[in-house]
Amino acid sequence: MSRCILVFGMPRSGTTWIGKLFDSHPDTLYRHEPDSVRRLSLPLYPERDVAPQYREELERFVASLPELRSPKVVGKQPLFPKSYHSAAGLYAYRVGVAFAKAASRVQRNFPCFYRPTAGGCEQARLVWKSIESPGRLGVCMEALPEAYAIHLMRHPCGYVASVLRGEAGGRFDGVTPSAEDLWLLKMLLATSTAKPRGLNLDDIERLTPEERLAWRWVLTQEKILADVAHCERVLTLRYEDVCATPLVMTRQMFEFAGLPWQSQTEDFIRASTQPTNQTTDTDYYSVFKRPQASAGRWREELAPQVIERILRIFQTSPLYRLYADDVQTSTAPASEATP
């Protein structure tokens, strides 16, 4: 299990779908956001040079993932057949997850009485999917030298629109809107990649919620890419590219991670990208939806002036070249958040 696969990205970046693409492989053991249930002492945005200090903790954390029983971690649907358990084992797994989720309405994170651990299966690969730890990716790769990682990036307008839609629909557990999470922004501003900008918290507080979220995207992505710039075990992908050609891009991800192609994954790609009449097609957290429509939904959801404000902030970063077709040249100041 030492050769784990990390699927990291900011919230609302498509990491759940990509994680389930990896879960659809018969030789993977998938764990869904375990770091949101079992917390790490590693800061959310550490400098890469602290990796030796946290290596032992990260090794223990990864080693513990097969044994976790939280339904949030082991029960993300759908649950796939695996090479390391029988049909009866899969049935027990599904029953155990259903029971634990029902019981969790009374007792939070009621443990699953049965879940696969892939014990004794030498070819099994652990998959750790996270929206909690993208800022830790550089340290994780330094501390886990056999790990491979997919870093997923979504257009900042898509990220902002999806976060706002989720908050408006009451989809998040926290009571504080993401744009009001000044503690998180303060940590980002203190990183070595953000300090040269000269921004401070007072600058950020004066901005609109959409602009604050845009800065959160820029500062987070700049840190991630700076930390992993010279690591050949990290593959950065745009969510929009996976949506456009899911079969091609999934093959690329599997080849990068050293996973042979499997027909079960191809079947899941077909099922998760073709619209049906099921209610899951429109569910906020569903992996069954039309991906290209989902990726471009922000164009209809965000007002033109809001898009312009987000893109002005985006233009301050060299990362805008990754989405050059969507960034409009403007003669206005790059951002209102200048000291």
N, C-alpha and C positions, 0 to 999 in steps of 0.2 A: 504493500500500500504506500510505500515511500514515494513512488512516482505518481503523485496526485496531480490532478488537473484543476486549476483555479479558473472560475468564470466570474470575473469581477467587473463591476460597472456602477455608475451612479444610479440612484433610484429612477424608475421609469425609463430605463434605457434598453429594455428588451432582454434583460439578463434571465428572466424566468423562462422565456421561450428557448433561449440558447441553452440554458441549463437542462431543460427537458429534452432538447435535441441530443445532448450528451447522455442523458439518462436513458434514452431510447436504445442505446447500444447495449447488447446483452452482457458485455463484460465490464460494465461500470457500476459503481455503487454511489448513488447520488445523495448528497446532503444539502438541504435547502436552507440557506442563511443560518447556519449553526452558530455563528458569532453574534447573532442577535438574541440567542437564547443562553448560550454559555459565553460569557463576556471574557475578552482578553484584557490584560493590563496594558498592552501595547497601545500607545496613543493613536488617535484616528489619523493623524497626519505627521508621522514621525520622520525625522531625517534618516536617510538611508544608512548612515554610518553607525546607527545604534543597533543594527542587525545582530551583531554578536551578543549583545546584552539580552536579546529576546529569543535567540535561537532555540534554547531549551524549551521555553514556554510554547513556542510555535510547533516544535516537534511533538510535544506532549498533546497539544490541542489536536493536531492532525491525527495522531495515533488514537485519540479518544473518539473520533467522529463515527467510526462504524458502530460503536456501542450506544450512541445516543438513542433516546426513545421518544422525544417530544414529537407529537403529531405534526407540528409545524415544520420540523426538520426532516422527518422521514415519510411524511404523508402527502406531499404535494402531488396532485393528480396530473396526468394519469400514472398508474403504477404498471410497469412493464414486466413481461417475462424476462427472466435472466438465465444465463448459463449455469449459475451456481445454486439455483433452487428449482424444485419440481413444480408441477402444476398445483399440487396440494399446498406447497409452500407459498406460492403466489396467492392462492385463495385465502390461506391463513393470514397472510400479510394484508390483503385488502380488508378482511373482516376486522383485523386488529386495528387498522387505521380508522375505519368507520366507527368502531366502538370508542376509540380514544378521542376522536374529534367530538363525538356526542357527549362523552363524559367531561371533556374540557370546557363545555358550556357551564358546568358546575364548578369544576376544579381546573384551573388554568394549567395547560400543558400536562394533562393527565397522560401518563406514559403508555405507549403501545406495548401490549403484552407480547407481540411478536413482530419483528422486523428483520430483514436479512442483514447480515454483516459481511457476507462474502468470505467468511473465515475458511482458510484452506484452499482458496482459489487463487493460484499464483498469478494468473493473467488479469485478475480484476484490478481496475483503476478507480481510485476514489475521486469523486468530483465534488469540490467545495464551491458552491455558488454563493456570492455575497454582494449585497448593496451596502453593507456596513463598513467594509474594509478596502474600498478602492484606493484610498489614500495611503494604505499600508502596503500596497502591492510591491513597491521597490524593496522594502524590508523583507517581505515574505519571500521574494525571489532570492535575496541574498542568504536568508536563513534556511531555505529549503532548496538545496542545489539540484535536486532531482525533479522538482516540480516544473510543470509547464502551465502557462496562463493564457487565457483569452481575455483581453481588455476590450470591453464593448463601449462604443461611443455613439451617442445619439445627437442629432442636430440640436443646438441649444434651444431653438424655438420649440422643437418637439418636446424636449425635456420640460421646459417652462409650462407649456400648454397642458401636458399630462399631469404635472404636479398640481396645477391650479384646478384642473377638472376633478382630480381625486379629492382635493380638499373641499371643493364645493359639494361633492357627493358624500362627504363624511367617510371616505374610504381608508383613512389612516388612523392608527391607534393614538398617536400623540394629539394633544390638545393645542399645541403651539404650531401655527402655520410655519411652513418651511422658511418663508421669507422673513419671519420674525425670529428665527433661531440665530440670534446674534452671537451666542456662545460658539456655535460652529463657525460662523464667519470670522470671529475673532481668532480662532485657531488657524484658519486658513491664511489670514493676513500675516500671521507670525511665521509662516514657512519661508524657507530661504528663496523659493521661487517667487513668492508674492512680495517680499520686502522691497525689491528694487522698484516696484511701482509707486511706493510712497503713499499708498492708501492707508487710511485709518478707519476705525469703526464709525466715527462721526460722519465721514464722507459717505459710507454705506447707508447709514441710518436716514440720510436725507433723500434717498432714492425711492422709487416706486417698488412694490413687491416684485414685479416682473424684472426690474433691473437688478435687484438684489439676487434673485435666482440666477440671472445671467452671469453675475460676477461669481457666484458660487460655482457655476459650471466652468467658467474660464479658469479660475484659480485651482480648482480640483484637477481638471484635465492637464493643465500645465505642470502641476506637481507630478502627476502620474507619469506623464511622458518624459519628463526630465529624469525621474528616478529609474526608469526602465530603458532609457535611450540606448544603452549598450548591452542589453540583455537579449540574447538570441532565443531565449525560451519564452518570450512574451510576444503574442500576436495581437496587434491592435486592429480592430475592425469597426467599420461604420455599421450601425444597426440598419441603416437604409439599404446598404449593399446586400446584407443578408436577406432583407425583405424582397429585394428585387430579384435575386437569383438564389433562393434558399438551398436548392440541391447542390449547386456549384460551390457555394460558400461553406456549406456543411461538410462537403468532401474535403475542402481546403482545411477546415478546422480539425477534422479527424486526422488527416494526413500529418498536419503539424504536430498534433498531440500523440501520434504514433498509434492510432486506433484503426484497425482494418474496417473497410466498409461493410455494412450489414443491411439486409433488405428490410429489417424491422424499422430502422431509422428512415429509410426511404418511404415506407408506409406511413410513418408518423408525420413526415414532412407533408405528404399529400393530404393527410387528414387535418393537419393543423393550419393549412393554408387555403383550403377550399371551403367556401361558405356553406353552411347548412341552415336548417330552420331551428336549430337548438338555441336555447337562451344563452349558452356559453359564448356564442359568437360576439355578443356585445358586452359581456361581463368585463369589468375593469381589469381584473387579474387573470383573465383567461388566456390560455395559450392557443385556443382555437378561434382564430379570427383572420380576416384578410390582411396580411402584413403590409402590403403596399399602401392600402387605404389607411391603415393605422399609422404608418410612418409619416404620411403627408397630411394627417388630419389637422395639424396646427395651422395650416394655411387658411382654413375656414374658421377655426376657433378663435384665433387671435386677431384683434383689430390691426389695421395697417400701421397705425402710429405706434402700437405696442411692438410689433415686429421690427419697426425701424429702430426703436430704442434698444431692443435686444441686440440687433445687428451692429449698432454703433459700438456697444461694449465689446462684442465679438471681434470687431475690426481692430481692437487694440492688441489682439493676440495673433501671433503667427499661425495659430491653429485655424484661423479663418480660411486659409488656403485649402483646407480639407473640404470646405463647403463653398468654394469660391463662387459657384453659380448662384448661390442664395444670398450672397453678401453684396449689398448695394453700395456703390461709391457715394460718399457723402462729403460735402464741404463743411458740414457742421462739426462742432467739437466732437472728438471721439467718445467722450463720456462726460456725464455731469459729475461723476465721482472723481474729480481731480482735486488734489490738495491745494 
